[in-house]
Amino acid sequence: MSFSNKIKKELSIVKINSKLEALIELSSILKSNASISIRNAFININFSTESEYVVKRIYKLIDYIYDYESVISRFENNSIMKKGIYNISVEDENIVNKILSDSGFDFYGNYTTKIEVIFSRIKSLEAKGISSYLRGLFIGSGSMVDPNKNYHLEVIFTTKDDLDLACKVLEYAKIDVLKGERKGKYLIYIKNSEIISNFLNIIKANRALLELENIKIEKEIRNDTNRRINFDMANINKTVNTAQKQLKYIEILEMKNKVPENLKELVKLRKKYPADSLKQLAEKFDPPISKSSVSYKMNMLKSLAEKEEKK
């Protein structure tokens, strides 16, 4: 199951608290991805989707608000889509008219109620209204990439008015989104994991939110581990490169028998432990000395070797 369908499955069972909440969610779903057609001289509302959970949610919302049982069907065509397409239809013209009138748009999908009025209705329920509207948007035409692969959530709109209303609600909810166009349609998308988490929290996709947060933690642990490994490797490479230079200085002085008595123990330890850091060498002295003392002795060794090279 895709991550998007996991979210829609979870959203399909979110508790419905009132008819106004249900209407806000239903209107948002239908406006984002429904078609209105005339069949046998009757007007129908149809909604098609790959997700059985979306169909169940629409059925539940319509039944809750209008006490009407919609018609659900399933179309299979293996050459097009293995899982098939689910379709839900409202065939009672009185119910169709009621849904359209209550939702504030006509047979062509044009708003008959001003966007500001619809926005005010959504705000009137405060957090519950925002949650219902945004949940409807995602159920209707939203999708989210598996967060193991990438952070990307988007919702597609048919008209500019739909986009404008969504942006009003999102701005009110303090959710920053990016906008774009694709194949003649409008879209909003979020690529920031924190903002996606906030969106999922608002629409009550709690399991998806928890899964996203767990994935984020795992990614952070992996990234932190990789950073530490890279840091350690860089330090090791630096230590090895420095030690190689020190061994070269030792070689120059030994060839000319110019190793001072007070540096012989350092020379012996460096040759025996070529990959050790200065701190590790300091601990191997008998008795142990400080790292700064070893550093001082190494600088003396370097200075003497450079003088010998110039002769």
N, C-alpha and C positions, 0 to 999 in steps of 0.2 A: 504494500500500500504506500502511495506517495505521501510525502509529508503534508501536502495540501489537503489530501483526502483524510488524513488523520485529524487535522484541525476541523474539517467540515463534519466529520463523524462526531467529534466532541461537541461542536456547536449545535448539532442537530438535537441534542438532548438537554440543552440549557433550559432551565425552568422558565415558563412563560408566566409573568406576574399580573399582567393586565391587558385589556384589549388595545389600549393605546400603544403600549410597548410592542405588542404583536403586530399592530398595523404599521408602525414605523419600520420594523424589521421586514415585514412582508413587502411593503412599498419599495424599500431599498433593494430587496432581492429582485423583484419584478422589473423595476426600472433599470437595473443594471444588465439584465439578460433575459428578458421575456419577449414574446412576440404576440401580437394580436391579429387574429385572422377571422375571415368570414367563411363559414362552412355550412352548406345547405341553408343559406340565407340567415344563419345565426352567427353572432359574434362570439368568439372564443378567446380565452387567454391560454397560451401554451408556453411551457418552459421545458427546455431540453438540457440534459446534463449527463455526464459520465458517472456521476456520483449518486448512488442510491440514497445516501444520507441527506443530500440536498433535497431530493424529491420528498423524502419523509418529513423534512422540516417544513417545506412549503405546504404539504398536505395538512400537517398538524396546525400550522398558523391559520390557514383558511378555515379549517374545521372549528378552531377555537373562536375565531372572530365571527364567522357567518353561519356556523353550524351546517356546513356544506361539505359533502364528501366528493373530492375531486377525482377525476379519472386518471389512473396511473397505467402506463403501458411501457413496454420495453422492446426496442428495435435492435435486432442483431444482424450484423453483416461482417463476417470474418475478413472479408477483403478490405474493409475500411477500419474497423476497430474491434479487437478481440473481445473487449468487455461489453460492447454494445452501448446503446444510448437509452437513457430513461426519459420518459416524457410525462408531464403532468398537465392535464387540461381542465379548465373551468368552462363547462359547456352551457350552464344556465345563464341566459342573457341578463336576467335581473341581478344575479350575483356579480357577473362581469361588470355591469354598470355601477353597482355598489362599490366594488373594489376600486374601479377607476376614479369614481367620484371622491371616495374617502382618501385615496392616495394623492389626488391632486394632479392627475394627468389624463389625456384623452386617448382615443383609439390609435392615434399616430405616435403616441409617446411624448407629445408636447405637454408642457406644464400648463394646467388651467388655474393653478394656485401659484401665487408669487413665491419665488424661492425664499424670500425673507420670511414669509408666513410659515412655510414648511420648516424653515430653520428655527423659528420661534417655537413651533410645536415640539420639535426635537428637544430644544433647550428647556421647555417647560417641565420635562421629567428629569432634568439635570443629568446626573451620571447614568441613570437607567436609560434615558432617551439617547444619549450619545452611544452607549454600549449597544443598544438595539439597532441603531442606524448603521454603525460601523460593522456590526456582526452581519447584518444583511448585505452590506457591500461585499464582504469577503465571501460569504456563502454564494452570492450571485455571480461574481466574476473575479474573485481574488485567487491568488496562488502564492505559494512560498516554496523556495528551493530548499532541499534538504540542507540544514545548517552544517552538517558534516562537510559539505562541499563548498558552500558559500552562504553569505548572509544576503538574502534578497527576497523581499515581499512586495507584491504589486497587485493593483486593482485596475481593471480596464473599464472605460466608460464609452458609451455610444455618442453622447452629445456633449457640447461645451457646457451647457447648463448643468448637466449631471456632475461634471468635473467641478464646476464652480461651487455647487452645493456641498460636495464632499470636502473641498478645500476649506469652506467656511467652518464645517463641523470639526475638521482636523485641527484647524488653527485654534478653535475654541478649546479643544481638548489638549492643546499644546503638544501636538505631534508634528514634527517637522518632516515634510516629504519632498521628494523631487518629482517634477512633472515632465511628461514627454508625449510623443505621438508615435503610433505604430500602425501601419496599414490603414490609415484613415480614422483610427480611433485614438482616444485620449487615455492616458494612464498616469497613475501616481505610483511611485515606488520608494522603498526604504532599503538602504544598504547598511545602515548602522544597527548593530546588534542590540544596543540599549533601547533604541527607539522601537525596534521590532518587538522587544520584550514588553515595552509599555503598551503597544498596540494589542498584543495578545492578551495582556492583562485586562485591558478595557473591554474586549469582546468576550471575556470569560473563557478563553481557551487555556485553562490552567495546566492541563497535562502537557500540552505543546510548549507552554512557557517553561515548565519544569525541565522538559527534555532539552529545550534550547539552552537554558542556564547550565545544565550539566555538561552539554557539549562545549559551551564557552569555557567552563572551568577546565575540562580536559585539554582543550586547545591551549589555554594559558599555561597549564602545567607542562605540556609538550614544548611550547615555545620557550618557557623559562628554562627547561632542561637543556634544550638546544643552545640557548644563549650561554648557559653555564659551561656546556661542553666546548663551545666555540671559544669562550673566554679562557678556559683552562688550556685548550690546545694552543691558543695564541701565547699564553704565558710559558707553556712548555717549549714552544718553538723559540721564543725569545731567550729562555734560559739556555737552551741547547746552542743557539747561535752565539750567545755571549761566552759560553764555556769553550766553544771551539776557538774563539779569538784568544781566550786566556791560555789555552793549550798551545797555541802558536807562540805566544809570548814566552811560555815556559821552554818550548823547544829552542827558541833563539838563544835564551840565556844558558840553557844546558849545553848547547853546542859549543859555546865559548867559555863554559865552566864559570859563569858569572852569577850563579844563584846565591844571593846573600844568605847567611846562616839563619837570620830571623824570618826568612821566607820559605825555608826548606820544608817545614811541616805543611804549609799551605800548598806548596807545589806537589808534595806527596799525596795530599788528600784530593786535590783537583784531578790529578792523573788517575787516582783510584776510583773517584766518583764523578765522572765527567758530566753527568746529567743533573747533579744536585744543584739546588739554589744556594745562594750565599748563606741564607739562614740555616739550611741543612748542613752545610760545611762547617759553620760556626759551632754547631752542636757536636761535631765529630772531633773537634780539637780536644786535647788532653792537657789541662782541663778545658772545658768549653769556654768560648769567648763570645762576644757580641757580634751581631751581623755587621754593625758599623765598623768594627775592628777588621773583620774579613774584607769588607769593601775597601778600607784604607790600605790594607796589605796588597789587595789586587791592583789598586791604582799605582802603588809603588812598583809592582811587578811590570805593569804596562809601561810605566815611565822609563824603567831601566831597559826594557826590551826595545823600545823605540829609539833610545839613545844608542844602543848597540847596532841597530839597523842602519843608523846614519853614519857610522864609522866606516 
